[in-house]
């Protein structure tokens, strides 16, 4: 397809043709733009993408998201070629703790099960016992036989889990999502004044004082499901602002508003429909390559997540 200009629909049609021709499975995280959603084979949060990566029949998997997600796909499907759509798309939370730092902490908590939020590097996963996502964290922590849990790196998500699993002893370390942590109580107060009849739905990566004021707190998928099933007409969305657009398209008779205009993940926004086109035609992206040692040891905590997550 060689022309000076394409419409979005024409480019999408070409991507759909090329992904079938080149045996590519496109996975899109919920935070990428809707034009990418429309050409993806699967859209979801980190947990859903992890499961789909393992089951996808295609020989090449394109992750439209950030680096730790592509690494997780590779851990689950080492025999497949895994591409990251935008090589610069990282995750500040995933890079907050090194394997050396965690190893030192583990020496102090030898009888604890190390639970890693999936927003961690493949290297860090090699010395953790099980991964969780925001949608699976409560279930998995409940299913761990050990009452002592060392939860890394998101303290906000960790506190949210601890509240729902009081029978466990959770030790939290520093860390969190700088995008979600930027949402404040004053943002909530302003949004409530502007939309007093709206339901407030927030992600547990938000600060605990923000989560405490919400009508619902849960994963990205949980937020979207809650809105879709509700009879309410207005919603304030306390997570990455792309979800406002996705929900508005899914539920045109309802209205959705961002809790904070600044809740934008610039790493997630790096991937464009042009990047996806380049990847499926073999002219873009970065192939994820992990050592045999990382593939072997990092896979264990991912497998544990899939087993304990039900």
Long-range contacts (C-beta under 8 A, 24 or more apart in sequence): 8-35, 8-273, 11-273, 11-274, 11-277, 12-38, 12-39, 12-273, 14-277, 15-39, 15-273, 15-276, 15-277, 15-280, 18-277, 18-280, 18-281, 19-62, 19-280, 22-60, 22-280, 22-281, 22-282, 23-58, 23-59, 23-60, 24-58, 24-60, 24-61, 24-62, 24-279, 24-280, 25-52, 25-56, 25-57, 25-58, 25-60, 25-61, 25-62, 26-62, 26-64, 26-276, 26-280, 27-52, 27-53, 27-56, 27-61, 27-62, 27-63, 27-64, 27-65, 27-69, 27-73, 28-64, 28-65, 29-63, 29-64, 29-65, 29-66, 29-69, 29-268, 30-220, 30-221, 30-224, 30-240, 30-242, 30-243, 30-246, 31-65, 31-220, 31-240, 31-242, 31-243, 31-265, 31-268, 32-64, 32-65, 32-242, 32-268, 32-269, 32-271, 33-242, 33-245, 33-269, 33-271, 33-272, 33-273, 34-242, 34-245, 34-246, 34-249, 35-273, 36-64, 36-271, 36-272, 36-273, 36-276, 37-246, 39-273, 39-276, 40-64, 44-221, 45-133, 45-134, 45-135, 45-219, 45-220, 45-221, 46-72, 46-118, 46-119, 46-133, 46-134, 47-118, 47-133, 47-134, 47-135, 47-136, 47-219, 47-221, 47-305, 47-309, 48-135, 48-221, 49-73, 50-76, 50-118, 50-133, 50-302, 50-305, 50-306, 51-306, 53-77, 54-306, 56-80, 62-276, 62-279, 62-280, 62-285, 64-271, 64-275, 64-276, 65-89, 65-268, 65-271, 66-90, 66-91, 66-94, 66-267, 66-268, 67-91, 67-94, 67-121, 67-288, 68-94, 68-118, 68-119, 68-120, 68-121, 68-122, 69-118, 70-288, 71-121, 71-122, 71-288, 71-290, 71-298, 72-118, 72-122, 72-131, 72-302, 73-288, 74-122, 74-288, 74-289, 74-290, 74-295, 75-122, 75-125, 75-290, 75-294, 75-295, 75-298, 75-299, 75-302, 76-299, 76-302, 78-290, 78-295, 78-299, 81-287, 82-287, 82-288, 83-279, 83-285, 83-286, 83-287, 83-288, 84-285, 84-286, 84-288, 85-271, 85-275, 85-276, 85-279, 85-284, 85-285, 86-270, 86-271, 86-272, 86-275, 86-285, 87-285, 87-286, 88-267, 88-270, 89-267, 89-268, 89-270, 89-271, 90-267, 91-119, 91-267, 92-177, 92-178, 92-267, 93-117, 93-119, 93-120, 93-153, 93-154, 93-175, 93-176, 93-177, 93-178, 94-119, 94-120, 94-121, 94-124, 95-121, 96-153, 96-174, 96-175, 97-124, 97-152, 97-153, 97-173, 97-174, 97-175, 98-124, 99-123, 99-124, 99-126, 99-127, 102-127, 102-128, 102-152, 103-127, 105-150, 105-173, 106-150, 109-148, 109-150, 109-171, 111-146, 111-148, 112-146, 112-148, 112-149, 112-150, 112-171, 113-144, 113-146, 113-148, 113-149, 113-150, 114-150, 114-152, 115-140, 115-141, 115-144, 115-149, 115-150, 115-151, 115-152, 116-152, 116-153, 116-301, 117-151, 117-152, 117-153, 117-154, 117-157, 118-305, 119-153, 119-154, 119-177, 120-152, 120-153, 122-290, 122-294, 122-298, 123-294, 123-298, 124-152, 125-297, 125-298, 125-301, 125-302, 126-293, 126-294, 126-297, 126-298, 126-301, 127-297, 128-152, 128-301, 129-301, 129-304, 130-301, 130-304, 130-305, 130-308, 131-301, 131-302, 131-304, 131-305, 132-161, 132-305, 132-309, 133-219, 133-305, 134-203, 134-204, 134-205, 134-218, 134-219, 134-220, 134-222, 135-218, 135-219, 135-220, 135-221, 135-222, 136-305, 136-309, 137-161, 138-164, 138-165, 139-308, 139-309, 139-310, 140-305, 140-308, 140-309, 141-165, 141-168, 141-170, 142-168, 143-308, 143-310, 144-168, 144-308, 154-205, 156-180, 156-181, 156-204, 156-205, 156-206, 156-207, 156-208, 156-211, 157-204, 157-205, 159-208, 160-204, 160-208, 160-211, 160-217, 161-204, 176-205, 177-205, 179-240, 179-263, 179-264, 179-265, 180-205, 180-206, 180-207, 180-238, 180-239, 180-263, 181-205, 181-206, 181-207, 182-260, 182-262, 182-263, 183-207, 183-210, 183-238, 183-259, 183-260, 183-263, 184-210, 184-260, 185-209, 185-210, 185-213, 187-259, 187-260, 188-213, 188-238, 188-259, 191-236, 191-257, 191-259, 192-236, 194-257, 195-234, 195-236, 195-257, 197-232, 197-233, 197-234, 198-232, 198-234, 198-235, 198-236, 198-255, 198-257, 199-226, 199-227, 199-230, 199-232, 199-234, 199-235, 199-236, 200-235, 200-236, 200-238, 200-259, 201-226, 201-227, 201-235, 201-236, 201-237, 201-238, 201-239, 202-238, 202-239, 202-259, 203-238, 203-239, 205-239, 206-238, 206-239, 210-238, 214-238, 224-250, 227-251, 227-254, 227-256, 238-263, 239-263, 240-264, 240-265, 240-268, 242-268, 242-269
